[in-house]
Amino acid sequence: MCSEDSSAYAEISLTLWGGAGRNTSPPGKVGMLGDHMSATALILATTLVLGRDTANFNRVYKGSIHRYPVTMVLARRGNSLVGMYRYDRGSRDLTLRGTIRGRSFSMNEIYPGGALSGRLRGTLASDGSLLGTWTKPNGSGALRFSLRSQGPVSKVTAKLPANAVAAGPFDGKWGVDFGNEALFHLVLTQVGSELTGFHTVIAENAARFDAPSFMATREPGPGDKPTIIGTVKDGIGTVLYTSTFGGKGTAEIRMQGNKLHWKIVQDSGESLFPKTATLVRR
């Protein structure tokens, strides 16, 4: 793990903030697994996806999108990126969520309230800078951006709200293997009280599986519609889940020590989600 990977997400500092917002539509649809994919292959591929890890960081960036100065706080955990930024003359916090593969990254810009308001795609330069293009969600209105790393957040001096890039307790990759090629895996992202995620369920001796098709080969990324959406209050997550079979429901998740407990409280339609499960961090 990189030395910039700080467990002290609570005290973050710099002089912020500001911003303008743009309204838009939500990301694209979630696909279903094809019949040609074997459950065993899905188990192996999912294990590889959940097991990936690379050097983490937690940095402050300053620069501009087009001619507009911005300040950003960005954290990397494995192949996931999460953070916030503001235009220096504005007042709105814009959430960032995305992925990075090699040096190429893609992030969704999320307006307060949850609407997708833009996309940032670019390259992580060898000196840590972020270079690329901002667009509207539909790909129009391209603006170049360039942001230079100011160093780890723990070394910057003014104060940022404690939850800006804090990884909540539910954030991460979770799973339980039931044996006989059956499993339940979750990839969750928690930013403040917001919780989103993706699922993989394999059941009935690997005869049936319930997961977005891309989960067999890669991690979730911008443009992938979450199958789990909810909020966290008083340490308890309440989430709405959607099965690739069309079923939907509400589940409650909570931490029990270092494990995550899942419990369905209401469901309708067909799905393979277990009624209850205790998952460990992957």
Stockholm file with secondary structure:
# STOCKHOLM 1.0

chainA/1-282         MCSEDSSAYAEISLTLWGGAGRNTSPPGKVGMLGDHMSATALILATTLVLGRDTANFNRVYKGSIHRYPVTMVLARRGNSLVGMYRYDRGSRDLTLRGTIRGRSFSMNEIYPGGALSGRLRGTLASDGSLLGTWTKPNGSGALRFSLRSQGPVSKVTAKLPANAVAAGPFDGKWGVDFGNEALFHLVLTQVGSELTGFHTVIAENAARFDAPSFMATREPGPGDKPTIIGTVKDGIGTVLYTSTFGGKGTAEIRMQGNKLHWKIVQDSGESLFPKTATLVRR
#=GR chainA/1-282 SS CCTTCCSCCSCBCCCCCCCCCCCCCCCCCCCBCCTTSCHHHHHHHHHHHHHCCCCCEEEEEEEEETTEEEEEEEEEETTEEEEEEEETTCCCCEEEEEEEETTEEEEEEECTTSCEEEEEEEEECTTSCEEEEEECTTSCSCEEEEEEEEEEGGGCCSCBCTTSSCBCTTCEEEEEEEETTEEEEEEEEEETTEEEEEEEEEETTTTEEESBGGGGTSCCCTTCCCSEEEEEETTEEEEEEECTTSCEEEEEEEEETTEEEEEEEEEESCCCCCSEEEEEEC
#=GC SS_cons         CCTTCCSCCSCBCCCCCCCCCCCCCCCCCCCBCCTTSCHHHHHHHHHHHHHCCCCCEEEEEEEEETTEEEEEEEEEETTEEEEEEEETTCCCCEEEEEEEETTEEEEEEECTTSCEEEEEEEEECTTSCEEEEEECTTSCSCEEEEEEEEEEGGGCCSCBCTTSSCBCTTCEEEEEEEETTEEEEEEEEEETTEEEEEEEEEETTTTEEESBGGGGTSCCCTTCCCSEEEEEETTEEEEEEECTTSCEEEEEEEEETTEEEEEEEEEESCCCCCSEEEEEEC
//
